[in-house]
Amino acid sequence: MSVYLAKRKDGTLKSPYYQFDFVLKVNGERRRVHGSTNERKEKAAREFEKCEKTRLKAERPLDTMTLAAGCTRYEEEVGQFRASSDDINKAYEHCCRLIGGARIMINITAEDIATAVRKRSAETYGTKNPKLLTPATVNRQIVEPIMRLFRRARSVWNMSCEPDRIDWKALKMKEPEGRNREFTSEESDAFWSTLRQDYHPIILFLAGRGFRARSAIGMKKFDVDLKNGTANVWKKGVGMTKMRLARDQCNLILTSMKLCPNSPFIWTYVKQKGVDKGKRFPVTYSGLRGAISTAFRQSGITDFKIHDLRHDFASKLLRRTSNLALVKDALAHSDIKSTLRYAHVLGDDIARGMEGMTTGMVPERALAVINGKKAAN
């Protein structure tokens, strides 16, 4: 029998609990399984052993994968090909730190994830910035990365985890309504006067085309067809997508490529310090963010983020064209619901359009009342 009470040589019990020890063929391999049942009665111990055998027989080849191993595999198969590869790596580092990289993935519960969310939300951006993390940052560093990992583990790696049984929406922290920040004319003048000259081209491109910053930074010379006015850029949730470019944007790209003809990247900056001072290197996300933040600080602009360049572009384009479908295509939104967040800019046009709508539709007596006049008998 594989269920037994372990005894010492003198006959005394090593443990009051029944032990189990059996060999089972799992996924084509013989595996010896042993340990404590944590049961004091033989009948209960046998039932535990039976359940353990059933569980192991149903086990899939990768069901023993740890969270750390899963994160590494996701990075190798998906993350490294994304424009936000650095952010993905950082997010999974936080997940492993707060949940435990040695944890078996299929054993991680919604409670484990909720605990990680609570712990991360109590942390700050660092010693230089003691501000608590925003709900959006916590959601994108804990809940969303784990959700993507579990779904891939189920659909691609054939693990027996069940991501659809987790209420991911309930695990997320509540975020404020979407931002619609725009540059004022005064802010624009102050910003461009303080921004480093070598970063002007890429920010002019972002302001005039509305691409996500990471997508624009990742553009290489072979991604653009200036003759036909198109560029292959990374579209969130889809992959590489061909996007249209205006003539001004094509001219800006051509000018930037000539600044560093030997680099495969379009956008470059000038090194300010060190042995390579004066040489050009490809623009990075952290470098771009730093240059923008410095310009904001020096010009006194507050409450503006790098992604707000995209919001500014969308709002101004909609105000100029009054065409939601056009803005949707320009931003490469998959659903026009995402574009509707900018519909507020049409408010004045709607108000002007409704003026006089009652003329010709309402009796003269009613119009007199509306205008505050005494109706004629």
Protein Blocks (a to p, Z undefined) as FASTA:
>chain_A
ZZdcdddfkopafbfbdcddddddeehiacddeddehiabfklmmmmmmmmmmmmmmpcf
klmpcfklmmmmmmmmmmmmpmklmmmmmmmmmmmmmnopkbcfklpcfklmmmmmmmmm
mpcfbjklmcccdfklmmmmmmmmmmmmmmmmmmmnopabdfklpcfklmpccdddddfb
dcdfklmmmmmmmgcfklmmmmmmmmmnopafklmmmpcfklpcfknopacdddehibpc
dddddfklmmmmmmmmmmmmmbmbfbdcddfedjkgoiacdddfklmmmmmmmmmmmnop
ahiafklmmmmmmmmmmmmnopaklmmmmnopabfklmmmmmmmmmmmmmmmmgoklgop
acfklmmmmnopacdZZ
